Amino acid sequence: MQAAHARSAIPTLGSDADPDALYATLADAGCLVVTDALPLAECRRIERELASEMDVARVVEQDDPAHFYPGRTRRVIGLVSRSETVREVILHDLSRELSERHLGANCERVQLHVTAALSIGPGARSQVLHREEDLFPFFPVPRPNLILASMWAISDFTADNGGTLLVPGSHTWGAEREALPNEVASAEMPAGSVLYWLGGTLHGGGANTSNAWRYGIILTYSLGWLRQEENQYLDIPPEVLTTLKPELQALTGHVMHGGLGFSTANVAEAVEAAAGAS
Ligand SMILES: O=C(O)CCC(=O)C(=O)O
C-alpha cells in the first residue's frame, strides 16, 4: 500500500520563520522551500558574474537518455572562484543554521561539497531521481546524515520550466522502495527563494516544457571529514584562496578537520603574507 503513504507536497516557509520550525519541517519532509531568502538584485548580480561562463557552457542538443545529465542544459561548476556573490550565498545564515543542525553532530565542521550553476533549457527531459548520498554507497539506505543540499532560484522555478523534482519523505525509505508518480512533486518557487533537501531525499532536475530557461545555483554541504564531490583544492587557485573570508576557507576544506588534512602549506600564514604584500 505504498500510495497510502504518498505525500507529494513540498512544505514552504518564509525566511523569517523560526529556525526550529525550519529544521523540524525539513527533517520531517526531507525538503523545504524558503521564500524571500535572497534579494532579486543579488540574483541578477549572480547572473552577471557568471554570464561569460554560462554563455559558452556546452549545451548538448542531442540528448542521451541514458546520461545522468539531460541534454539542453547548461552547467558551470567551481563557483567559489567565479562569483563573489555566490561566495556570500554559500555563507548564508540559513544554510549555516540548517547544515549545522543536520550535520553538526557527525563532524567537527561542515564543509562545502558541490557548487554549480544549473540552467535547464526548453525541451530538456527530466533527470533520473537520485540521492545526493548515493556517492557513498558503503552505508545502507537510509544512510546517516551526510549531506544537505540547497538550490537557489535565480529565475522563477515552475512545474513546466524544470523546477526540481522531489519525493517528500523518501529520506526515510529503504533502497528497495521506488517513488510512485503521485509521490513526486515539483519545487515551484519565485526567484530569490531557496529549496533545501536532505542528502537522502530522492530528487532530480525537472523537464522543461516551457519556452524559457530555468536558472538555479546548487550548493551542497557535507560532513567535514568526507571526500568532497567537487575538488575545491584544485578549483580554487591560491591567489583566490588568500582573498576568501576565513569562514569560507574553512568551509571549502582548507582548514584541518581534527587530525585530518595537514599540509606543508598553511592558509593562515598565506593570508598573512598576502596581506603584508599588499
Ligand atoms: O537541476 C536541478 O533541479 C537538480 C539537479 C540535480 O539534482 C543534479 O544535477 O544532480
The ligand as an ORCA input file, in Angstrom:
! r2SCAN-3c Opt
* xyz 0 1
  O      18.626     20.979    -11.576
  C      18.003     20.504    -10.621
  O      16.932     20.951    -10.241
  C      18.574     19.343     -9.835
  C      19.917     18.935    -10.371
  C      20.477     17.712     -9.761
  O      19.931     17.116     -8.875
  C      21.759     17.223    -10.263
  O      22.298     17.785    -11.234
  O      22.266     16.238     -9.696
*
